[in-house]
């Protein structure tokens, strides 16, 4: 089935895409050097082994890059849309990449609001690319439909430094059926949630914000701020508090309402929305919405709000100074941890980059990912933007950000551990991230990956049900006492129980 899907995808690429940029093709003049990675036209995709054999034998394949040619690689990511100064960025990064590995990049940064639809078009139509950002929600499905190349062996051969720098457990977490189809991003690969505060506002109302680590206390504190300031102090986007079920391992199924609790040694598959603690927190969030503590447009709101008195985020405490504060108009910002730090297949798969199954230059694509992950100059350009416009280096080799205009999302690109430290940050925040990863409690299901082949239809139906209600649920816009029974009923009709039984049987067989 996978081979048929892969052939269909590649044929679609060859017939409908033609000379489109992707699979290493750009069509643009790159300094007088021909861009030679055009997608193949024979209806089949070249495997990594085929590419390696062709190169070794010296065969002059018209679509295979020679050592003298510069390959343009199409990399598609999610973020805040294309940077306004994208051309200036290309002028800085491409000459360096060309010198190092004979590569130019052609980036497509898809806005958050368009990401789900755009990614569906990319992966279902056979549109050509070289590297695609993906995550836990879609990765398994994309592997099963033949979108990504098996790089299990190639990643070790073409990018040995990249393979060596990422912990073995992370490669294991990125594996499907024992094979690797994407490069995991070595960053905050464990999950830690934080309450983010405007400290000046909290102190104005004598709120002990550092002692608040649960929703009951949070609601009382934010009610005080609302009564004094007016407005809605708790800004939510449409994803709301969906992190409340982050304590459940999703088993690689890509269905948030299915999982095993991280510390459940019985490994019982459940619906996280039936957990008593989750239900209790949903009730509190709903009351905050009713009381006007949460913004009324939360079910449709995006992440582009200007100022936030309070919000939640996943990451590390140092991000309050480097990102969360500056990006949300908070001069004096602090983050307070709530819940446990956890690691699972799902958290590791929060950021992955897969190589297109029909890519003609997979070695070059992996070399690019290796450079992003091992070369600080390249990493800084992706992370901070255009040197001289978005950031500058200080005399002591740190970074001073000149603005917050850069619209690429740093977590989609590569490791955080070779990003140059900000000048205004007293300690290296990436050291904190390393420590969080080291201290993270592992899921009892770490390394297990559900085979979803038998239930893809049911999963698609259940995802559609969840998507229909999730914003109203997680923002508190609807009473969970009314909404949850409706959601559960529709999930059952969509085949949730069959998915649960299939997952449980596989887990039991693996014990």
N, C-alpha and C positions, 0 to 999 in steps of 0.2 A: 504493500500500500504506500509506504513511504517513497519507494522508487517511482511509482506512478505519479504521485504528487509532485515529486521533485522534477520529473520530466515535464509535467504540465507547466510548472512554474517557469522552467527554463525556456520552454517553447514560447510561452507568453512573452518572456523577456525578449527573445530573439525576434519574434514576429511583430510585436507591438512597440517595443522600445527602440529597436534599431540602434541609432547612433546617440541615444540619450546618454548623458553623463552617468556613469555608474560602472560597476565591475571594473573600475580602473579607467574608464573612458571619460573624457571631459569635452573633447571636441574643440577646446580652446587652445590657442597658440601659447605654449609654455616655453618662452624664451627661445623659440626656433627649434625646439626638440619635439619630435612627434610623440603624441600621447597614444600608446599602443595597446591599451587594455580593453578595447571594445568587446562588448559581450559577443559570445560565439553565435553562429547562425546555423548550427547543425542540429538544433533541437535537443541537445544533451548538454549537461553541465560537466565541466572538467573537474575531476576530483583533485584533492591536494596531491595525491600520488601521481596522477597524470601530469600535473604541472611540474612536479619535481623530476619525473622521468624525462619530460620534454627538454627541460633545462639541461639536464645532465648529458643527454645524448647530442646536444647541439642542434637539434631539429629546429628549423626556422619557421615556426608557427606564426602566421600573420598576426595573431592576437596575443602572442607572448612577448613580453618586454625583453629587450636585449640589455646588457649591462650599461650601454651608453644612453639609453632612453630614460626619460623621466616619466614616471607613472603617476597619473592623477587619480586619487582615491576619493570616492564619494562616501562621506560619513554623515549619517542622519542621527540627530539627537533631539531631545525635548529641552525646552528652555523658555525664555521670554521673547522668542522670535529672533529674527536675524539682527545682528548688531548693526547700528547705524554706520559705524566705521569699519565694516567688514572688509572692504577693499584695502584699507590701510593696514589691517591685521594680516591679510594675505601677503602684502608686500614685505611684512616683517618675518612671517613664519615660513613661507614657502622657500625662499632662498636657503634658509638654514636646513630645512628638511631635505631639500634637493642635494645640498652638499653632504649631508650625513648619510642618507639612505636612498637618494634618487627618487624622492617622492614629493608630490604636491598634494594639498588637500583641497577638497571642494565640500564645504560644510552646508548642511541644511538644518537650521534650528527651528523646530516646529513649536509654535506657541502651545502652552499647556492646554488651553481650551480645545485645541484642534488635534491634540496628540492621539487620542483613541481612534478617531476616524481616519486620520492620516496613516497611522500605523496599520490599520486594517487594510487600507488601500494598498500600501506597500507590500504587505505580506501575502495578500490574497490575489493580487493581480499579476504577480510576477515581475513587478517593477524592479529594475536593476539598481544595485547599490554595492558598496564594498563592505562597510561596517555599519551596523545598526545597533543603537542602544536598545536594550530590552530589560525586563525585570520579571519578578516572580509571577505577576499576573498573566503574562503571555508566553513566557519562555518555553514551558513544556509544550504548549500547543504549537508554537512556531517550530520547535524541534520535530514534533510528530508529523507536521505537514511538509517537512523537508526544506524549510526556509534557510537553515543554517548548515554550514559545513562542519563535518566531524574534524576537529583539530587536535584530537588526543595526542597523536604522534608529532604532527607538524609544529605545534606550539613549542615543543621541546627542541626541535631541530632548528626552526627559523628564528626563534626568540628565546634562547636559553636563559638570558638574564631575567626576562619577564617571568618565565616559569619558576625560576629559583626564588624570586623575591616574594611571591605570593604563597602563603602557607598551604601545605598539602591538604589540610582539612577544607580549605576554601575551594580548591580544585575538585575535591570530592563533593562538596555541596553544589557545585555547578555542573556535576555530571548527571546525565540522563541515560539510564541503561548501561552504566559503566563507561560511557564515552563523553568527552568534553566538546560542547558546541559553542561555548562563549568564554570570554576572558572575564573573570570576576574582578570587580574594582576593589582593591585593597584599601579600605578607608574605615569609616565607622561601620564596620560590617556586623557588629552587634547592634542591638536596638536599645536605646535609652531615651525615655521621654522626659520633657521638661516643661514646667510652668515658666513663662517668660513675663517679666514684670518691668514696668516703668517704675523704678525705685523711688523717684521723687514723688510720684503720685501715691504710691503705697505708704510712704512715710508721712505724707501730708495728712493721712487719715489714721495714723498710728497702727498700721496693719503689720503684724509680724509675718511678713511674706516668706521669710526663710523657714518658718515652722509649718507652712501649709503644704501638705503633700497628698491631700485627698479632696474629692469634690464637695463633700459636705462643708468643710471649712472654707473652701474656695468660694462657694456660693454666698456665704455670709459676708466674706470680705468684699467681694465685688458688689454686693448689694449696698454696702456702705459707700463705696466710691460712686455708684450710680446716684444714690440719694444726694450726694454732695455736688456732683459734677453734671448730672443729667446725661443723656445719651446712653449708649450701650458700651460699657467698658470691655466686654469680652468679644473681640472680633473673631468670627469664624468664617471660613470659606465653605464651599459646598461639600467638601470632604468631612467637615465637622470633626467629631471625636472618634473617627473610625479606628484610631490607635487603641481604643479600649479593648479590642479583641486581639491585640498584638501578643498576648500571652498564650495564644493557641497556634500550634504549628499547622500550617495549611497543607502540608504533605506534598507540595508541588502541584496541587490540583488547580490552583488559581481561582479558588472559590472561597472568599473570606468567611462564609457561613458554614464552613466545614473544617474540622481540625481536631487535634489532640492537644490537651493542655500540656504545657512545657514540662511540668514536673509529675505528670500522671504516669506512674510506673506500670499501670495496667494497660496503657496505650489504647484507651477507648476513644473511638471516633464519635464526636458530638457536634451539635450546632452551638457555637459560642454564644449565640443570642438567647440560649436557654440557661446560661450560667447566672446564678443568683446575683453575684457581684456586678456583672455587666448590666443586668436588668435594673438593679438599684441605681447605678450611675446614670443610666439612660433616663431614669425618672427625675433625677436631680437636674440634669441638663435640660430636660423639657420644662421644668419649673423655671429655670433661669431664662429660657426663651420666652415663656409666658410673662415673666416679670420684666422683660425688656433689658435684661442684663446682656443677652446675646443679640447681635444685630438682626433686625427683622428680615433682611434680604439674604441671610446666611445660606438658605438652600440653593441659591443661584449665584452667590458671590464668588469672585475669583480671588487670587492672592495679590492683587495690585493695590490694595488699600494703602493709603498714605501713612497715617499714624495709628498705632494700636496701644491702648493702655495695658492690655493683657492679651496673651494668646498662648498656644501650646505648640511645641515642635519636637521633633526627634533629632538628636545629635549629641552635642557635648556642651558643657557649661561655658567653655571659652568662646563658643560661637556667639554668645550674648554680646561680647565686645566687638568681635570681628565682623559679624554678619547681621544677627537678628536686630541689634540696636540700630546700627546705621541704616539698614534697609527698611526699618519700620518707624523711623522718626523718633527714636527713643535715645536721648542723650546719656542717661544713666540707666543702663539695662543690666539685669541679672537673671540668671536661669537657675531654677530650683528643681532638682531631680524628683520625680515621683515614679514609683514602681521599680521593678528589677531590671537590670541589664541582661539581655538574653541574646543568644546566638542560635541560629537554625539555618536550614537550607533557605528559608524565606528571607531572613535578614541578609544573608550573603548575596542572595539573588536580587537585592534591592537595586543593584546596578551591575549590569552585564553588557558586554559588547560582543555581538556575534558577527561572524564573517559569512557573507552571502554564499549559498551553496554553489552558485554558478560563477563566482568571482574568478577572474583569470590571473590575479596576482595575490593569492592568499599569503604568500611569504612576505610580500611588501606590506600588506595590511597588518600582519602580526608585528613586523618590524616597526611600523608606525606606533602601534599600541605599546610596544616595548620602549620606544623613545619617550612617549608621553609619560610612561611610568618610571623611567630611570634618568631622564635628562631634565634638570630643574629649569633650564631656559625654556624648553618646549612646554613643560608643565605650567610655568608661570604665564606664558602667553595664552594658553588655553584657559587658565583659571582666572587671570586678572584682566586680560584684554591687550590693548595696544600700549606698548611702552611709550611713555611720553604723553599719552592722551588719557589713558585710564589709570596708569600707575607709573611710578619711577622707583629706581633702586636708590637706597640711601648710602651714605659713606660707609656704614658698617654692614653692607650687604643684606639689608632688610628691604621690605617693600612698603612704600607709602602709596595708598590708594588716593587718586585725585578725584574720583567720583564713584557713584554706584551704577553707572550706565551700562556696564558690560552685561549682556543678556544671555550668555552661555551659562548653563548650569554646571558648576564644578563637579558635582557628584557623579555626573554621567560620563566623565572623561577618563579618569585614571586615579591612581593612589593619591591620598592627601599627604603622604609622608615625604614627598620631595617638593612640596609647595613651599616657597620661601616665606619665612615668618614676617608678619606685619610689624612695622616699626612701633606702633602704639601698644602692641600686646606685650605685657611684661614677661610672660612665659610662653614657651612654644606650645600652642594648643594641640598640635598633632601628638605630642607626648601624652596628653590626656586621652586622646583617642586610642592610642596604643594600649594604655593602661585599662581603659574600658573594655577593649577587645579581650585582653588577657584575663580580666576578672569576670567576664560574662558567663552566666549560667547556661550550659548547653541544653538544648531541647532533648527530650528522651527520643525524639525521632530524627536526630541529626544523622544525615547520611541516607535516610530512607526517602525514596522518591516513588510516588504512586504511578503505576501504569494506567493512564487514563483512556487507553484505546477503546475499551469496551463501553465507556460512558461519555464519550465526547458530546453526543447529542444532549444527554441529560445535563451535562455541565454547562453547555451553551444556554440551555433553557433556564437553568437555575441562576446563571450569571445575569441573564436578562431580567429575571424577577428581582434579584438583589439590586441591580442598577436602577430599577424603576423606583425603589423605595429608599435607597441608602441616604440620599441627601436629607430627606425629610426626617429620617430616623436619627442620624448622627448629629444633626444641628439642633434637635429638640423641637422642630417645627410641628411635629405630630406627637400626640400622646402615645408612648410605647405600649400602654395598656390596651389601646385600640389597634395600633399599627402592627404590633408583633404577631397577634393571632392571624391577621390577614396575610402578612408576609409568610408565616410558617405554612399556612394552608396552600398558598400558591407555590411555595417551594416543594411541598409534597406532591402536588399535581405535576410539577415539572420534572420529577424523578429524583428528588433529593435522597430518598431512602435507598434507592438502587445504588447511588453513588456511595452512600455510607457503607452499605453492605459490601460493596466491591473493595473499598478502602480497608475496611476491617479485616476482610478475608486475606488481603495481601499482607497486612501487618502481622496477622496471626501466623501466616505461613513463613514469615521472615524471622519470627522469634526463635 
